Amino acid sequence: MKRILWGLAGLLTLVILAAAAFLWDPLPANPSAGVLAAGAASYDAEIIRDEFGVPHIRGARDRDAAFGLAYAHAEDDFETIQEVVAATRGSLARYRGKDAAPVDYMVALLGVWDTVAARYETDVPEDVKAMAEAYAAGLNLYASQHP
């Protein structure tokens, strides 16, 4: 009888470890502030706020303006940006609880990231990629300066 109980205990332990390994989803490592600042160095944007706090962004290239827009956007509403990022990554429930699980489920069900991975390089024009990367660099710079 003891042998059967030990066998069941071992099996249960194995199942629990397998489930934990399957469900474990570690957060990505955060890059250093220096790495993020270096990524921002290739953009030149000027953000001037008027008397109402409205940002006016100037950049020689579209990607410079996108960088400045992201930084100004983050200054104004970084919390919402973080929530949208979590939702698009399919990890909103991690931050907002079980009520957000349907959003995460839809991201997984629709295969959003599989589609992006399969089509980003071929279907997105280079100038659009450059602006998206600049916008991300602006958000990353703001995040590195405001941990």
C-alpha positions in Angstrom: 0.0 0.0 0.0 2.8 2.4 0.9 4.4 1.6 -2.5 1.2 2.7 -4.3 0.9 5.9 -2.2 4.5 6.8 -2.9 4.0 6.1 -6.6 0.9 8.3 -6.7 2.7 11.1 -4.8 5.6 10.9 -7.3 3.1 11.0 -10.2 1.3 14.0 -8.6 4.6 15.8 -8.1 5.5 15.2 -11.7 2.2 16.4 -13.0 2.4 19.6 -10.9 6.0 20.3 -12.1 5.0 19.7 -15.7 2.0 22.0 -15.4 4.1 24.7 -13.8 6.7 24.5 -16.5 4.0 24.7 -19.2 2.2 27.6 -17.6 5.2 29.6 -16.5 5.6 32.7 -18.5 8.5 34.9 -17.3 8.5 38.6 -18.0 11.2 39.6 -20.5 14.4 41.0 -19.1 14.5 44.8 -18.9 17.3 46.4 -21.0 19.5 48.9 -19.1 18.8 52.6 -19.3 22.1 53.0 -21.2 20.9 50.7 -23.9 17.6 52.5 -24.2 19.4 55.9 -24.3 21.7 54.7 -27.0 18.7 53.6 -29.1 17.2 57.1 -28.7 20.4 58.9 -29.8 19.7 58.4 -33.5 16.6 60.6 -33.3 16.4 64.4 -33.1 13.0 65.7 -31.9 12.0 68.9 -30.2 8.9 69.0 -28.0 7.5 72.4 -27.2 4.4 72.7 -25.0 2.1 75.7 -25.4 0.4 77.5 -22.6 -2.3 74.8 -22.5 0.2 72.0 -22.3 -0.4 70.8 -25.8 2.8 69.3 -27.3 4.1 70.6 -30.6 6.7 68.2 -32.0 9.3 69.0 -34.6 11.7 66.6 -36.3 13.6 66.7 -39.5 12.4 63.2 -40.5 9.1 61.4 -39.9 10.9 59.0 -37.6 12.2 61.9 -35.5 8.6 63.3 -35.1 7.3 59.8 -34.2 10.0 59.6 -31.5 9.0 62.9 -30.1 5.3 62.1 -30.3 5.9 58.9 -28.3 7.9 60.7 -25.6 5.2 63.4 -25.3 2.5 60.8 -25.3 4.2 59.0 -22.5 4.6 62.2 -20.5 0.9 62.7 -20.7 -0.5 59.2 -20.2 2.0 56.5 -19.6 -0.3 54.4 -17.5 -2.7 53.9 -20.4 0.1 53.1 -22.8 1.3 50.4 -20.5 -2.2 49.0 -20.3 -2.5 48.9 -24.1 0.9 47.2 -24.4 -0.2 44.5 -21.9 -3.5 44.0 -23.8 -1.8 43.6 -27.1 0.8 41.2 -25.7 -2.1 39.1 -24.3 -1.0 39.6 -20.7 -3.5 42.2 -19.5 -5.0 39.8 -16.9 -1.6 39.7 -15.2 -2.1 43.3 -14.3 -5.9 43.8 -14.1 -7.0 40.4 -12.8 -9.3 37.7 -14.1 -11.8 40.2 -15.6 -9.2 41.0 -18.3 -8.7 37.3 -19.2 -11.1 37.4 -22.2 -8.9 40.1 -23.8 -5.9 37.8 -23.4 -7.8 34.9 -24.8 -8.8 36.8 -27.9 -5.2 37.8 -28.6 -4.2 34.1 -28.4 -7.2 32.9 -30.3 -6.7 35.3 -33.2 -3.0 34.5 -33.4 -2.1 38.2 -33.4 1.6 37.7 -32.7 1.9 34.8 -35.2 0.5 37.0 -37.9 2.8 39.9 -37.0 5.8 37.5 -37.0 4.9 36.0 -40.3 4.1 39.2 -42.2 5.9 42.2 -40.6 9.1 41.9 -42.6 7.3 41.4 -45.9 4.1 43.4 -45.7 5.0 46.5 -43.7 6.8 49.3 -45.7 10.3 50.3 -44.5 9.2 53.9 -43.7 6.4 52.6 -41.5 8.8 50.2 -39.7 11.1 53.1 -39.2 8.4 55.2 -37.6 7.2 52.3 -35.4 10.7 51.7 -34.2 11.2 55.4 -33.5 7.9 55.5 -31.5 9.0 52.5 -29.5 12.4 54.2 -28.8 10.6 57.2 -27.6 8.4 55.2 -25.2 11.5 53.2 -24.1 13.5 56.3 -23.3 10.6 57.8 -21.3 10.3 54.5 -19.4 14.0 54.3 -18.6 13.9 57.8 -17.2 10.8 57.2 -15.1 11.1 53.7 -13.6 
